[in-house]
Structures are given as C-alpha cells and as structure tokens.
Amino acid sequence: MEGDYSQMPFEWLVSRVCEEFHCLPSQAVKELMDDPLQMATEIMSLRSYADAKDALYNAKSPEEVPDSKAVDQVMRIQAELMKQEKQEQERQKKERQDGGNNS
C-alpha cells in the first residue's frame, strides 16, 4: 500500500507497520514514536516504489499497469532520467563535434 502516511489515522499506520515488519502493535507504536528519522515509513515508501516499478516493468499490457500514485511517481522519475540521459548524449555529441572542428 502506498500513501502519505501522515494523512492516515494513527491506528491504520500502526497496522501497516505491523504488516510490513511483522511485529506487534505495541512494537509498531514504539517504533513510530521513538524514531525521529521516520525510518519505518521511509522504508514502506521505498518498498511501495519498488513494488510499483516491478508492476510497471512486468505489465504485459497497459491494462495491467496499476493506477496508483506510486506508479505515477515511477513514471515521472523514469521520464526525468531519460530526459537527463538524452541531454547528456546531446552534450557529448556536441563536444565531439566541437572537438573535431578545432583540429
């Protein structure tokens, strides 16, 4: 499950931590209350991203792609990475062309 964990009812967040990390609710509450870095929710977000990326790349048709915020995030990040890669290729191509003209 994905989501903005700060917007969830606390009991649901405790339930999600229990499910993700196979622990008792009392352990989940302690983890959530004693972790200023919010490691549990960060890991849950990373897992959600990984699951969405896996679902996206293993979909055999557009209908198999889940409609979720996590999949949207994966697609935005992949588009940005492709844009950066294209810009880098263009920069390298220009450098080669400019380098060839200086001879």
N, C-alpha and C positions, 0 to 999 in steps of 0.2 A: 504494500500500500504506500502510496505517495502522499505528500501533502505538506502544508505549512503546519508543523507540529505545534506552533504557538497558538494556533487557532482552534485546536482540538480541546474538547473537555479533558480535564486532567485524568479522569478515570480511563478514558479511551487511550490516552497517551501511555498510561501505565500498562494497559492491556497490550498495546502494540510493542512496548519494550519487553514485556513478558514473552510475547510470541516470538519476537526477533532473537532474543537472547536466552530463551528457555530458562526463565527464572521466576521466582515467586513475586507476587505483587509487592510485598514488603521490601524485597531486594530492588525491584524496579523503582519504587518511590525513593529509596535511599540513593540510588544511582542518580536519579533525576534531580534530587535536592542537593546532593553533595558534589556535583560536577560543574564547576563554573565554565568549563570549555564545551559543555553540552556534547560530549563525545558520543553518547548513545544516539542522540538524534542526528548527529553528523554521519555516523556510520549507517543509520537507517536511510538517510538521504542518498548516500553513496550506493547502498545496495539497491535502492529504488532506481537510481540512474543506470546501474549495471543491468538490472533486470529489463529495463525499458530498452536499452541498447541491444541486448540479446534478442528481445522480442522483435525489434525493428529489423535487425540483420537476418533473422531467421524466418521472417514472414515471406511466404511464397507468393503472396498477392497483396495488394493494398488493403483488401478487406481483412486480412489477418493482422494488420498493424493496429495495436490498441490505441484507442482515443484517450490519451492521458496527458497531463502536464509534463510528466517525466519524458514521454516520447517527444513531445514538443521541444523540450529542453535539449534532448539528444540531437534532434534535427537542427536546431539553431546552432549548437556547438559544432556539429559536423559541417554545416554551411560556412560558418566562420573559419574553420580550419581549412576548408577547400579554398576559400577566398584568399586566406593568407598564403597558402601554398601557390596559388596562381600568381599572386603578386610577387612572391619570391622567384618563381620561374621567369616572370617578365623582367625582374630586376637583373637576374643572372644573364638572361638573353641580351639585355641592353648593355651590360658590362662587356660581354663577349664582342658585341658589335662595336662598341666604343673602343675597346682594346684593339680590335682589328683595324680600325681606321687610324689609329695613332702610329702605325708602323710605317 
